[in-house]
Structure formats: C-alpha cells, structure tokens
C-alpha cells in the first residue's frame, strides 16, 4: 500500500471512529475538536515528509476560517495559508505547497493561498471575506515569530484602521442574509449555518468582537463583560447542540450539508437519541433546535449592536447615545433603540404598567429594545414566572398594546422575555412548536406573529389584489379583537386546550378583561379560521348548497369580514408566495357571494364588467362559477380562444399565461368533453414533471370543457421557458387527438433529477359528501402528494364510468387535496351505497399505486 492510500485508510478509520462516538452521544464540540486535532496531525505529518530541505523558519502554515477556530466538522473544507514575510519563493522547491495535491489525493477538500504579510493586508482591505478568514488564523507550523509579526501588522494595518466600516459591513451582510430567511430563526427547514440563529451568526459575532475588542472566543467576551458567566454556559450549550446536528448531517450524507430538511428530521432525531414516534421525536428535537437558534440569534444581534455603538475610551468602553430624547421618566430613545436609566428588572417586575409603557413607546416610535433592556426584560419574565402579578394589571396593558398598529414586534419581545405566557399561559404550548409539515415554513408561534405583521400591513399595501381586504381593514373598528384572534388562532395546536386545534378556551380571553360579547366575537373567528380557505379552494363556491352551508356556519356579515381578514393573514403567513392572485380571486368570489347571501351587497363592488358581444355570448354558456374566478380581461381572452377553437373545427386548443417569477403559470385547455379527458390531461402534465398547484375543471352547457391549471416545473418554480410550454402543449394536442398515448409519454419521460423526498407517511383520507351540492357527489381526497397522483385518481374515476363535473386540485406542502365533483353519466348524483363503496375502494387502490 502506498503512502497516500495508507493515509486515506487512516482518515477513513478516524471518521468511522468519530461517527460511532457521535452516535454514542458525544457532544458537537468534542467531535469537531477531535477531528480538527486529527487533521492538524495529518498536515504536520505531511509537512515533515514533504518540506524536505525547506527551513521551517522561512514561512508559516496557518489554519483559516472554521479550521482556524478549531471547529472543523467531518466534511468541512480545510482552509490553509502559506505565509512568507516579504517575498513568495518562485521555485516550487522553496515552498512547501506540495502537500496540497497529497491532501486532495487522500480525500481532504482543501482551499489554500500563498501570500506575504503585505499581500494579506492588501487583500483584506479589498475583500471582507478574506479579512474575516484571516481574523481567525491559527498557527500550525513554521516560524512563530513571523506569525506573531503577521498578527500585529494585520491588526494595525487591516483591522484598526477600519473597525467601524468593518462592523457596519458585517451588520449589513447579516441583514441581507437574514432577509433570505424572512428574518426569523423559527423556520421549519432551517439551514444550520446560514439561517438566523445559525452558526454564521455566532461566527459574525466573533469577527466583530475580534475587530472591536481584540477577543476571539466566548471566554474573551466574558472577560470584556459582553456576556455574563451564566450566558456563556447557555451559549456554549446552544453551540454544542448545533454542532452536533451539523456533525450528524455531515456523517450521514458523507458530504457538507447544512440543511435540516423535513425529510431527514425523523432520522436525525433518532440518531441524536430522541425517543417516541416520528412526530414526537421530531417535535422534541426541533424544540431544542429553536431554543438554541433563538439564543444564538439574540447573542449575535447583541454583540453586533454593542460592537457598532461602543467606542474605546480612556475610561473603558462607553455607549454613544447621540440625539437621545426622554420619552417618560427614566425612559429614553436613541436613533434606533429605546433604553432606560435607574429602573431595575425588579422594579419593572413589580410594575407591569412600566413594562407596557416601554413596549408602547417602542411600538409607537418603531424602536428596538437596547441589549441591556432586553436582558432586563428576560429577568422580568423570570420574576413573573415565580410570582405572576395580578391579572388586571397584566390585562390592562396587554389590551392597550393590542389596540396599537404594528404591535407584533413588541409581542415578540414579550415572548422572547417569557413575559407573554404570564398573560396567556396557553401560549407556552406553541412556543418553538414545529407544525411538522412541508406546507408551513415557520414554527406555530412565529407564524402567528407573522400573521399579525401581515394583518397590519394591509394599511399600506398597494397590491390591487388586496383592495377589498384593505377596505375591510380600514373599516374595522375593533382591530384589537382581530389581533387577539390572530395571536390565538393556533393555540389549540398545543396541549393547552385539549388538542382542539380550531378553538380557544373562552376563559383565556375573559381573563384579559374582555366582555362575553367580545369573547364570543374572538372565539368565533378562531373556530372558523380554516373554513373560508377550505370552501374557496376545495368547493364550487357558486354551488347554492355550498354557499348556504358556508353562510350558516359564519352567521353574519360582520363575522364574515373579520374571518376574511384573518384568513388572508393566516394564509400569507404560511410562507413566501403562498398567497397569490389565484387565491385572492377564489376568496374574493366567496366573500362577495356570501355578502349577497346576507343581503349586505359587496363591501367593495367589483368594477363593472363591459364585455364585447363575443365575450358576452361566451359567458352565457359557461357554468355559473366561471364569472367569479375570471376578470374581464381574462374573460375576453378566454372568449377569443374559444372562438379560435370553434373556427378550427373543435380541434383541442391549448394556451398558457405566465405571471412572473413568483406565481405558477396558467395552462388553459379547451376541448370537447369525453370520458377520461381529465386523466389524459393530468397524465400528460405528469409526463413533463409538472406540479399542479390548483385546477378548475369547467364544463359548458354545450358539452365543451374549459379547464384551467396553475402549474410549476419539477423544481417547484414557474416555467418561464417558452420551449417547455411549446413541448407540453404539443404533447397535449397529440394525446387528445389520439396520436400518442399517455403511457407512451410516461415511458419516454425524463426522470426527475435527484431523489424523491423520504417524507414521513400520512394515512390518506377519502370523504364522500352528498350534502355539499344539489347536483353532484363531492369526493374529497387528502393524501401524501407524489408524481402522478392526480393522474391515477382521474383514471380511477374514468374506469368507474363517472362523469367529472368539476375538480378543485390544490397542494399544501407534501399533501395533495383533491375535491372532485362527480355524477353518473346521466347527470344524476351518486347515492347508491354499494356504488360509492366501490368508488372508495378504487380510489384507495389508485392512491397506493406507484409510478
């Protein structure tokens, strides 16, 4: 065995040994520290053999970045610097860089540079990334005096001359990075490194501390008084946990991986020692992750904020507070933050009115709490936990906060300081709670705060799709009741109210000082908060019975208006781009139909639609729900396509529309109706790896079908390539004309790139509803989504000789929700129990069918 092969085997053995130690429960720091020391040993061994006659006094080999910090994960890159004092030798024989190819050969991923001290200083002044990498440099081999010279020069020439600019730059970088993750650490699929509260926040804090205070680790921060001893231990434990998760991802994937994806969470939790069923162990692990991420998020923000505001002075560090103004006795505001003087945490704990005064000032002036005030609030939360103040004092201030616009950030501050649970104890059960699905992007509590942000954002939102909602917001007199409903709408997902997800204990609201009428108003919209979306997306909203059932549940127009605002906020807070114009059309249609049912008329009348004669004739033969889902411009375009279809001798017509880079594109298909038509359309979409987000299947009085599909490509992104659309449309025509079969397309289709997600299994549900429509039987199928599911379902209906009158197809994360309106070929509703049982069994078989 040659030397490289021997070292590679040694590395493999070490990785396996560390993997076993990790699985046995070794901490994150323990594994990364042992791996770092092992890599050090391999590099030094290579140098001893490869340096030859090169004097170790002539250069320095330094570790940079994470390797420099001594925090190397199992598959992290190894960054090295070959440092020379004044000149880099031109001859390879005079420099020890020959170890690099050997390191590649034995399986290390190595990045390296060869520079002089002057080069390092020049490059660091030009490139912030290089500067941060060199800030963390660690001596490995060579001339220690040269390394000390480099550190002194680097600090003087590269850091001290631009500390303020460096700190500003890092804060700006952090803001941009956080923006990519919606500024929250409470993501359901976090990036362990880059998400807010991830390891990058910790690293950035150390870079700022090194530049501002000359310290490189947590112990140094404690010595400078930036963290207390107890905080240091909490921080180390949080870091150790994140390193442990990262080690697990590296070991399992045998490559660098920082995304704690939904599909891998059950296995990661099991390997980390969490017990129970799949959901139980994931919920427990993610709860610990969110606690750790929250600690790192606030630590990073605190160090960055102090590093920006503090300046070194002769008497030590002091806080520069320019243009500060007094808001109340002992409460002051600076340019960006609010802070206090002469008020202790103990004082505030005894005076809830003072706490609320600070929060209300912060809300009114849109200020952040200062780092010291945040720490004081955390102590207040701990004191309130031991002895909660009288409820009237807590409730009065809380109600006044709910009456203020944009109060979500201050409610978050109450959550972070653990003060919110003193006011609403049930909130504790949803703090850091993962919803355990691919649909929601945030924890249950953070979702509620985001919904509050979105609700108050209606005041200034200029999106035309939200004109109706903005009018409702402006006219709502009791926004505090809606804010409370939004805050509490998911409390039932915890264990505080007997697991009743769509309800809230009325005593919780009553304790806040609200009357029984107000309690009923809040509780009603909480109970109904899923209803409007369910009906709009899963039902024919213009079916007379569907509308009647919906309105009877809502009760009155005032509740309807509030329910629509809560529905919008709840939907938009699920994740980026979940709310779109299609959902706006469906919900607006349902809202206006319900308002007419209540005899109120439209809150904001739909603009008068003046159609051409061609458009008017087209609409006359369309089903009654068509007009509610199409704008005047879309109707005229649909009429034009229909005319083209008729003039072609009823040749199938396919067209598409794009709506930009955020919304799914729309595919329109016009064809004569026939048994199995929908299955063939869905099968063709499946053959192109298209994902169907929504579908509306409409049958005209003359037997012509007009279908609308909202689709994205296999990567979940809108299809903007016209070539892909052209190929899709061509294949649909060939299938409908009988030139090709779906089976031929499926045999020849390109497989999806990458592997299917290994998602936790979900039992499918099939509901057969005969009281939702006067004319049709509604089959609601909820099952784990997979490529071709809707095609297999449509095929099952076709085989059972049922007519599909309309279909409402949606996806929520990894779940597909299909509501199919069917009847017999003679147009009658299906009520025979044996026939319905056969249909159910056929659908169960279709769901279980594999591609």
Residue, then its C-alpha position, 0 to 999 in steps of 0.5 A: x500500500x502506498x503512502x497516500x492510500x495508507x493515509x486515506x485508510x487512516x482518515x477513513x478509520x478516524x471518521x468511522x471512529x468519530x461517527x460511532x462516538x457521535x452516535x454514542x452521544x458525544x457532544x458537537x464540540x468534542x467531535x469537531x475538536x477531535x477531528x480538527x486535532x486529527x487533521x492538524x496531525x495529518x498536515x504536520x505529518x505531511x509537512x515533515x515528509x514533504x518540506x524536505x530541505x525547506x527551513x521551517x523558519x522561512x514561512x508559516x502554515x496557518x489554519x483559516x476560517x472554521x479550521x482556524x477556530x478549531x471547529x472543523x466538522x467531518x466534511x468541512x473544507x480545510x482552509x490553509x495559508x502559506x505565509x512568507x514575510x516579504x517575498x513568495x519563493x518562485x521555485x516550487x522547491x522553496x515552498x512547501x505547497x506540495x502537500x496540497x495535491x497529497x491532501x486532495x489525493x487522500x480525500x481532504x477538500x482543501x482551499x489554500x493561498x500563498x501570500x506575504x504579510x503585505x499581500x494579506x493586508x492588501x487583500x483584506x482591505x479589498x475583500x471582507x471575506x478574506x479579512x474575516x478568514x484571516x481574523x481567525x488564523x491559527x498557527x500550525x507550523x513554521x516560524x512563530x515569530x513571523x506569525x506573531x509579526x503577521x498578527x500585529x501588522x494585520x491588526x494595525x494595518x487591516x483591522x484598526x484602521x477600519x473597525x467601524x466600516x468593518x462592523x457596519x459591513x458585517x451588520x449589513x451582510x447579516x441583514x441581507x442574509x437574514x432577509x433570505x430567511x424572512x428574518x426569523x430563526x423559527x423556520x421549519x427547514x432551517x439551514x444550520x449555518x446560514x439561517x438566523x440563529x445559525x452558526x454564521x451568526x455566532x461566527x459574525x459575532x466573533x469577527x466583530x468582537x475580534x475587530x472591536x475588542x481584540x477577543x476571539x472566543x466566548x471566554x474573551x467576551x466574558x472577560x470584556x463583560x459582553x456576556x455574563x458567566x451564566x450566558x456563556x454556559x447557555x451559549x456554549x450549550x446552544x453551540x454544542x447542540x448545533x454542532x452536533x446536528x451539523x456533525x450528524x448531517x455531515x456523517x450521514x450524507x458523507x458530504x457538507x450539508x447544512x440543511x435540516x430538511x423535513x425529510x431527514x428530521x425523523x432520522x436525525x432525531x433518532x440518531x441524536x437519541x430522541x425517543x417516541x414516534x416520528x412526530x414526537x421525536x421530531x417535535x422534541x428535537x426541533x424544540x431544542x433546535x429553536x431554543x438554541x437558534x433563538x439564543x444564538x440569534x439574540x447573542x449575535x444581534x447583541x454583540x453586533x449592536x454593542x460592537x457598532x455603538x461602543x467606542x474605546x475610551x480612556x475610561x473603558x468602553x462607553x455607549x454613544x447615545x447621540x440625539x437621545x430624547x426622554x420619552x417618560x421618566x427614566x425612559x429614553x430613545x436613541x436613533x434606533x433603540x429605546x433604553x432606560x436609566x435607574x429602573x431595575x428588572x425588579x422594579x419593572x417586575x413589580x410594575x407591569x404598567x412600566x413594562x407596557x409603557x416601554x413596549x408602547x413607546x417602542x411600538x409607537x416610535x418603531x424602536x428596538x429594545x437596547x441589549x441591556x433592556x432586553x436582558x432586563x426584560x428576560x429577568x422580568x419574565x423570570x420574576x413573573x414566572x415565580x410570582x405572576x402579578x395580578x391579572x388586571x394589571x397584566x390585562x390592562x396593558x396587554x389590551x392597550x398594546x393590542x389596540x396599537x398598529x404594528x404591535x407584533x414586534x413588541x409581542x415578540x419581545x414579550x415572548x422572547x422575555x417569557x413575559x407573554x405566557x404570564x398573560x396567556x399561559x396557553x401560549x407556552x404550548x406553541x412556543x418553538x412548536x414545529x407544525x411538522x409539515x412541508x406546507x408551513x415554513x415557520x414554527x406555530x408561534x412565529x407564524x402567528x406573529x407573522x400573521x399579525x405583521x401581515x394583518x397590519x400591513x394591509x394599511x399600506x399595501x398597494x397590491x390591487x389584489x388586496x383592495x377589498x381586504x384593505x377596505x375591510x381593514x380600514x373599516x374595522x373598528x375593533x382591530x384589537x379583537x382581530x389581533x387577539x384572534x390572530x395571536x390565538x388562532x393556533x393555540x389549540x395546536x398545543x396541549x393547552x386546550x385539549x388538542x382542539x386545534x380550531x378553538x380557544x378556551x373562552x376563559x383565556x380571553x375573559x381573563x384579559x378583561x374582555x366582555x362575553x360579547x367580545x369573547x364570543x366575537x374572538x372565539x368565533x373567528x378562531x373556530x372558523x379560521x380554516x373554513x373560508x380557505x377550505x370552501x374557496x379552494x376545495x368547493x364550487x363556491x357558486x354551488x347554492x348548497x355550498x354557499x348556504x352551508x358556508x353562510x350558516x356556519x359564519x352567521x353574519x356579515x360582520x363575522x364574515x369580514x373579520x374571518x376574511x381578514x384573518x384568513x388572508x393573514x393566516x394564509x400569507x403567513x404560511x410562507x413566501x408566495x403562498x398567497x397569490x392572485x389565484x387565491x385572492x380571486x377564489x376568496x374574493x368570489x366567496x366573500x362577495x357571494x356570501x355578502x349577497x347571501x346576507x343581503x349586505x351587497x359587496x363591501x367593495x363592488x367589483x368594477x363593472x364588467x363591459x364585455x364585447x358581444x363575443x365575450x358576452x355570448x361566451x359567458x352565457x354558456x359557461x357554468x355559473x362559477x366561471x364569472x367569479x374566478x375570471x376578470x374581464x380581461x381574462x374573460x375576453x381572452x378566454x372568449x377569443x380562444x374559444x372562438x379560435x377553437x370553434x373556427x378550427x373545427x373543435x380541434x383541442x386548443x391549448x394556451x398558457x399565461x405566465x405571471x412572473x417569477x413568483x406565481x405558477x403559470x396558467x395552462x388553459x385547455x379547451x376541448x370537447x368533453x369525453x370520458x377520461x379527458x381529465x386523466x389524459x390531461x393530468x397524465x400528460x402534465x405528469x409526463x413533463x414533471x409538472x406540479x399542479x398547484x390548483x385546477x378548475x375543471x369547467x364544463x359548458x352547457x354545450x358539452x365543451x370543457x374549459x379547464x384551467x391549471x396553475x402549474x410549476x416545473x419539477x423544481x417547484x418554480x414557474x416555467x418561464x421557458x417558452x420551449x417547455x410550454x411549446x413541448x407540453x402543449x404539443x404533447x397535449x394536442x397529440x394525446x387528445x387527438x389520439x396520436x400518442x398515448x399517455x403511457x407512451x409519454x410516461x415511458x419516454x419521460x425524463x426522470x426527475x433529477x435527484x431523489x424523491x423526498x423520504x417524507x414521513x407517511x400520512x394515512x390518506x383520507x377519502x370523504x364522500x359528501x352528498x350534502x355539499x351540492x344539489x347536483x353532484x357527489x363531492x369526493x374529497x381526497x387528502x393524501x401524501x402528494x407524489x408524481x402522478x397522483x392526480x393522474x391515477x385518481x382521474x383514471x380511477x374515476x374514468x374506469x368507474x364510468x363517472x362523469x367529472x363535473x368539476x375538480x378543485x386540485x390544490x397542494x399544501x406542502x407534501x399533501x395533495x387535496x383533491x375535491x372532485x365533483x362527480x355524477x353518473x353519466x346521466x347527470x344524476x348524483x351518486x347515492x347508491x351505497x354499494x356504488x360509492x363503496x366501490x368508488x372508495x375502494x378504487x380510489x384507495x387502490x389508485x392512491x397506493x399505486x406507484x409510478 
